[in-house]
Amino acid sequence: MQLHLEGISKKVDDRTWLYDMSMAPSSGAVTVLLGATQAGKTSLMRIMAGLDVPSHGEVRVNGRSVVGVSVRQRNVAMVYQQFINYPSMRVRDNIASPLKLRGEKDIDRRVHELAEKLHIEMFLDRYPAELSGGQQQRVALARALAKGAPLMLLDEPLVNLDYKLREELRDELGALFAEGNSTVIYATTEPGEALLLGGYTAVMDEGELLQYGPTAEVFHKPNSLRVARAFSDPPMNLLGACGRDGGVLLDSGPLLAIHLPPTASLQLTVGMRASALRVEAQDGDVALVGQVELAEISGSDTFVHVATQVGDVVAQLTGVHYFDLGAHIQLYFNPVQVYIFDAKGMLLMSPVRGGGR
């Protein structure tokens, strides 16, 4: 199935929910809608599903306009933040319901296959109310997968689950989606989910579509500061700078030996991901001197918040490290690992993966 959004916008009264945007999600692949709360992700998905109609523009499926075609007449599966199951049906009947509607044969086998993939086979004879929130969401996902719809929409399906359950399901969903033929649209606020699911990512902010493309490409080459902010966790370190002969001069800081294009503006922003900062120097590194304001351990990484001469930065260090608050620290980074944005916030230069520019 090929979905095309052509010049879509949405206004409610005097408020614009979606600004003019066009996108053709890759058929049979996963497209992640990434953006903060109220970025417009749910509004866009409701238009894709047929729950709402756009104020302007066309929604086409395989070249045919479906604007005005009700959701009941479309073959769409949708999973919401709040898991929705049939409370009067046992788990096996919840999963089997779309299979029965299609008149499929060997329904029991298919139900067991899906239940095993989502690790809920032991709950098949229970009612949804007898399950935990995470188990109920797995039932909702199994029913959506059972529907086998050419378009599957998932609106932050893991947001209400605890951390451990989110991690488990994230790892499983990518494999489950890869096994099917559906075009999957997955909304999330978390960059980590977009990277884990791969496929394609559409970055949204305040009703605007900022960038769409292969997930790795969007992550490594954000076209603007807005995209860089949205697609970084922890947030990308952004430092004021200006162009100078011989490179880029950080405000109150060192000169970075970076060859700027002749069209570069004088006022610049230097961006560096937290993972680009180190506590041990390597060849070609530049040092930032500062004081530790906070050090927090998360999983196998340590996030160190440091006040430096060029501004506050966060370093993501692999492994468990301990720092005293207020301790003096030197952080190091290589200029080839930084992003350069112009005065309008548009990408001017990005790191070349593998080291050099």
C-alpha positions as CSV (number, residue, x, y, z in Angstrom):
1,M,0.0,0.0,0.0
2,Q,1.3,3.5,-0.9
3,L,0.1,6.4,1.2
4,H,0.5,9.9,-0.1
5,L,-0.2,13.1,1.9
6,E,-0.3,16.1,-0.5
7,G,-0.4,19.6,1.0
8,I,-2.2,18.5,4.1
9,S,-3.2,21.2,6.7
10,K,-5.6,21.2,9.6
11,K,-7.3,24.2,11.3
12,V,-9.8,24.1,14.1
13,D,-11.5,27.5,14.6
14,D,-8.6,30.0,14.6
15,R,-5.9,27.5,15.6
16,T,-3.7,25.8,13.2
17,W,-2.9,22.2,14.3
18,L,-1.1,21.2,11.1
19,Y,0.7,23.4,8.7
20,D,1.0,22.6,5.0
21,M,2.9,19.4,4.6
22,S,3.5,16.6,2.1
23,M,4.9,13.1,2.7
24,A,4.9,9.7,1.2
25,P,5.7,7.1,3.9
26,S,7.8,4.3,2.4
27,S,5.5,1.3,1.6
28,G,5.9,-1.7,3.8
29,A,8.3,0.0,6.1
30,V,8.2,1.7,9.5
31,T,7.9,5.5,9.6
32,V,8.4,7.2,13.0
33,L,6.6,10.5,13.7
34,L,9.1,12.0,16.2
35,G,8.2,15.2,18.1
36,A,7.4,16.6,21.5
37,T,3.8,16.6,22.9
38,Q,1.5,18.8,20.7
39,A,3.9,18.5,17.8
40,G,0.9,17.4,15.7
41,K,1.6,13.7,15.6
42,T,-1.8,12.5,16.7
43,S,-3.6,15.0,14.5
44,L,-1.7,13.7,11.5
45,M,-2.4,10.1,12.3
46,R,-6.1,10.8,12.7
47,I,-6.2,12.2,9.2
48,M,-4.3,9.1,7.9
49,A,-6.8,6.8,9.6
50,G,-9.9,8.7,8.4
51,L,-11.0,9.8,11.8
52,D,-10.6,13.4,10.7
53,V,-10.5,15.2,7.4
54,P,-7.8,17.8,6.5
55,S,-8.8,21.4,6.1
56,H,-6.8,21.4,2.9
57,G,-4.9,18.8,0.9
58,E,-5.4,15.3,-0.3
59,V,-4.8,11.9,1.3
60,R,-4.3,9.2,-1.4
61,V,-4.0,5.5,-1.1
62,N,-2.6,3.8,-4.1
63,G,-3.3,7.0,-6.1
64,R,-7.0,7.2,-5.1
65,S,-8.2,10.0,-2.8
66,V,-9.7,8.7,0.5
67,V,-10.6,12.1,2.0
68,G,-14.1,11.7,3.3
69,V,-13.9,7.9,3.3
70,S,-14.9,6.8,6.8
71,V,-12.5,4.8,9.0
72,R,-14.9,1.9,8.9
73,Q,-14.4,1.7,5.1
74,R,-10.7,1.7,5.4
75,N,-8.5,-1.3,6.2
76,V,-6.5,0.4,9.0
77,A,-5.3,-1.0,12.4
78,M,-4.6,1.5,15.2
79,V,-3.1,1.2,18.7
80,Y,-3.4,4.1,21.1
81,Q,-1.6,5.3,24.2
82,Q,-4.5,3.9,26.2
83,F,-4.8,0.2,25.4
84,I,-8.3,-0.7,24.1
85,N,-9.5,-4.3,24.3
86,Y,-13.0,-5.9,24.5
87,P,-13.5,-6.3,28.2
88,S,-16.2,-9.0,27.9
89,M,-13.9,-11.2,25.7
90,R,-11.1,-13.4,26.8
91,V,-7.7,-12.6,25.5
92,R,-7.8,-15.3,22.8
93,D,-11.1,-13.9,21.5
94,N,-9.7,-10.4,21.5
95,I,-6.9,-11.5,19.3
96,A,-9.1,-13.7,17.1
97,S,-11.8,-11.0,16.5
98,P,-10.2,-9.6,13.3
99,L,-9.3,-13.0,12.0
100,K,-13.0,-14.1,12.4
101,L,-14.2,-11.0,10.6
102,R,-12.0,-11.9,7.6
103,G,-13.3,-15.5,7.7
104,E,-9.8,-16.9,8.1
105,K,-9.1,-20.6,8.7
106,D,-6.9,-22.1,11.3
107,I,-7.6,-19.2,13.7
108,D,-6.4,-21.0,16.8
109,R,-2.9,-21.5,15.3
110,R,-2.6,-17.9,14.3
111,V,-3.8,-16.7,17.7
112,H,-1.2,-18.9,19.5
113,E,1.6,-17.7,17.1
114,L,0.9,-14.0,17.9
115,A,0.5,-14.7,21.6
116,E,3.8,-16.5,21.7
117,K,5.6,-13.6,19.9
118,L,4.2,-11.1,22.4
119,H,4.7,-13.5,25.4
120,I,1.1,-13.6,26.4
121,E,0.2,-17.2,25.5
122,M,-0.3,-18.0,29.2
123,F,-3.0,-15.4,29.5
124,L,-5.2,-16.5,26.6
125,D,-8.1,-17.7,28.8
126,R,-8.1,-14.5,31.0
127,Y,-10.1,-11.4,30.6
128,P,-8.3,-8.1,30.0
129,A,-9.2,-6.8,33.5
130,E,-7.2,-9.7,35.0
131,L,-4.0,-8.5,33.3
132,S,-1.4,-5.8,34.0
133,G,-1.2,-2.7,31.9
134,G,1.7,-4.0,30.0
135,Q,0.0,-7.3,29.3
136,Q,-3.2,-5.5,28.1
137,Q,-1.1,-3.4,25.7
138,R,0.4,-6.6,24.3
139,V,-3.1,-7.9,23.7
140,A,-4.0,-4.7,21.8
141,L,-0.8,-5.0,19.7
142,A,-1.5,-8.7,19.0
143,R,-5.0,-7.8,17.8
144,A,-3.7,-5.1,15.6
145,L,-1.1,-7.5,14.1
146,A,-3.8,-10.1,13.6
147,K,-5.8,-7.6,11.5
148,G,-3.0,-7.7,8.9
149,A,-4.1,-4.2,7.8
150,P,-1.9,-2.6,5.0
151,L,-1.7,0.5,7.2
152,M,-0.9,0.2,10.9
153,L,-0.9,3.3,13.1
154,L,0.6,3.3,16.6
155,D,0.2,6.5,18.7
156,E,2.8,6.3,21.4
157,P,1.8,2.8,22.4
158,L,4.4,2.4,25.1
159,V,4.1,5.7,26.8
160,N,2.0,4.5,29.7
161,L,4.1,1.5,30.5
162,D,6.9,1.3,33.1
163,Y,10.5,1.5,32.0
164,K,11.2,-2.2,32.0
165,L,8.1,-3.1,29.9
166,R,8.9,-0.3,27.5
167,E,12.4,-1.6,27.0
168,E,11.1,-5.1,26.4
169,L,8.5,-4.1,23.9
170,R,10.8,-1.8,22.0
171,D,13.2,-4.6,21.3
172,E,10.3,-6.8,20.1
173,L,8.4,-4.4,18.0
174,G,11.0,-3.9,15.3
175,A,11.2,-7.7,14.7
176,L,7.4,-8.0,14.7
177,F,7.0,-5.1,12.2
178,A,9.7,-6.6,9.9
179,E,7.8,-9.9,9.7
180,G,4.7,-8.2,8.3
181,N,3.9,-6.3,5.1
182,S,2.1,-3.4,6.7
183,T,3.1,0.2,6.3
184,V,3.7,1.2,9.9
185,I,3.4,4.7,11.3
186,Y,4.7,5.0,14.8
187,A,4.4,8.2,16.9
188,T,6.8,8.8,19.8
189,T,8.4,11.6,21.7
190,E,11.6,9.6,22.3
191,P,14.6,9.7,19.9
192,G,15.8,6.4,21.2
193,E,12.6,4.7,19.9
194,A,13.1,6.2,16.5
195,L,16.7,4.9,16.3
196,L,15.7,1.5,17.6
197,L,12.9,1.0,15.1
198,G,15.0,2.3,12.2
199,G,13.2,2.7,8.9
200,Y,12.3,6.3,8.3
201,T,11.7,9.2,10.6
202,A,9.5,12.3,10.2
203,V,10.5,15.0,12.7
204,M,7.6,17.3,13.7
205,D,7.4,20.4,15.8
206,E,4.4,22.6,16.6
207,G,2.4,21.3,13.6
208,E,5.2,21.5,11.1
209,L,6.9,18.7,9.3
210,L,10.6,19.6,9.6
211,Q,12.4,16.7,8.0
212,Y,11.6,13.3,6.6
213,G,14.0,10.6,5.5
214,P,15.8,7.4,6.5
215,T,16.2,7.5,10.3
216,A,20.0,7.3,10.3
217,E,20.3,10.1,7.7
218,V,17.9,12.4,9.7
219,F,19.8,11.6,12.9
220,H,23.3,12.2,11.5
221,K,22.4,15.1,9.3
222,P,19.6,17.2,10.9
223,N,18.7,20.0,8.5
224,S,18.1,22.6,11.2
225,L,18.5,23.4,14.9
226,R,14.9,22.5,15.5
227,V,15.5,19.0,14.1
228,A,18.7,18.6,16.1
229,R,16.9,19.6,19.3
230,A,14.1,17.1,18.6
231,F,16.4,14.2,17.6
232,S,18.8,14.2,20.5
233,D,18.6,12.6,23.9
234,P,20.1,14.0,25.9
235,P,19.7,17.3,24.1
236,M,22.5,18.3,21.7
237,N,24.9,20.8,23.3
238,L,24.5,24.1,21.5
239,L,27.1,26.8,21.8
240,G,27.3,30.3,20.4
241,A,30.1,31.0,18.0
242,C,31.2,33.2,15.1
243,G,33.2,32.7,11.9
244,R,36.8,33.8,11.9
245,D,39.8,33.5,9.6
246,G,41.1,30.0,10.2
247,G,37.9,28.6,11.7
248,V,35.1,29.0,14.1
249,L,35.5,30.9,17.4
250,L,33.4,29.7,20.3
251,D,32.0,32.5,22.4
252,S,34.5,33.0,25.3
253,G,36.3,29.9,24.1
254,P,38.8,28.3,21.8
255,L,39.1,28.6,18.0
256,L,38.1,25.4,16.1
257,A,40.1,24.7,13.0
258,I,37.1,24.2,10.7
259,H,37.1,25.3,7.1
260,L,33.8,27.2,6.5
261,P,32.1,27.5,3.1
262,P,32.5,31.1,1.7
263,T,28.7,31.7,2.1
264,A,28.8,31.1,5.9
265,S,27.2,33.7,8.1
266,L,29.2,35.5,10.8
267,Q,27.0,34.4,13.7
268,L,27.0,30.6,14.1
269,T,25.8,27.9,16.5
270,V,28.1,24.9,17.2
271,G,26.3,21.7,18.1
272,M,27.9,18.6,19.6
273,R,26.2,15.5,20.9
274,A,26.8,14.6,24.5
275,S,28.5,11.4,23.3
276,A,31.1,13.4,21.5
277,L,32.6,14.8,24.8
278,R,35.2,12.7,26.6
279,V,37.3,13.0,29.8
280,E,40.5,11.6,28.1
281,A,42.2,13.5,25.3
282,Q,42.8,12.1,21.8
283,D,44.8,13.5,18.9
284,G,43.3,16.7,17.5
285,D,41.0,17.3,20.5
286,V,40.0,20.7,22.0
287,A,39.6,21.1,25.7
288,L,36.8,22.7,27.7
289,V,37.5,23.5,31.3
290,G,34.6,23.5,33.8
291,Q,33.0,22.5,37.0
292,V,30.7,19.5,37.6
293,E,27.1,20.6,38.4
294,L,25.5,17.1,38.3
295,A,26.5,13.6,37.6
296,E,23.8,10.9,37.0
297,I,24.2,7.3,36.2
298,S,21.6,5.8,33.8
299,G,22.0,2.2,32.8
300,S,25.6,1.7,31.5
301,D,26.2,5.4,30.9
302,T,27.0,8.4,33.1
303,F,25.7,11.9,32.2
304,V,27.8,14.7,33.5
305,H,26.5,18.3,33.5
306,V,29.3,20.7,33.4
307,A,29.5,24.5,33.5
308,T,32.3,25.6,31.1
309,Q,33.7,28.9,29.8
310,V,31.6,28.4,26.6
311,G,28.3,27.5,28.4
312,D,26.7,24.6,30.1
313,V,27.2,21.2,28.5
314,V,26.3,17.6,29.1
315,A,28.7,14.8,28.5
316,Q,27.6,11.2,28.0
317,L,30.4,8.9,29.2
318,T,30.3,5.2,28.7
319,G,30.5,3.2,31.9
320,V,29.9,4.2,35.6
321,H,31.9,7.3,36.7
322,Y,31.8,9.2,40.0
323,F,32.4,13.0,40.2
324,D,32.1,15.3,43.2
325,L,29.8,18.3,42.7
326,G,31.8,21.4,42.1
327,A,34.9,19.4,41.0
328,H,37.0,20.9,38.3
329,I,37.0,18.8,35.1
330,Q,38.4,18.9,31.6
331,L,36.2,17.7,28.7
332,Y,37.6,17.0,25.3
333,F,36.1,16.9,21.8
334,N,37.3,16.7,18.2
335,P,36.2,19.6,15.9
336,V,35.4,17.0,13.2
337,Q,32.5,15.8,15.4
338,V,30.6,19.1,15.6
339,Y,27.7,20.5,13.7
340,I,27.7,24.0,12.4
341,F,24.4,25.9,12.0
342,D,24.0,29.4,10.4
343,A,22.4,32.5,11.8
344,K,18.9,31.2,10.7
345,G,19.4,27.9,12.4
346,M,19.9,25.9,9.2
347,L,22.6,23.2,9.0
348,L,25.8,24.5,7.4
349,M,28.1,21.6,8.1
350,S,27.8,18.2,9.8
351,P,30.3,15.5,10.8
352,V,31.1,12.8,8.3
353,R,30.4,9.5,9.8
354,G,33.6,7.8,10.5
355,G,35.6,10.8,11.7
356,G,36.5,13.5,9.1
357,R,34.5,16.0,7.2
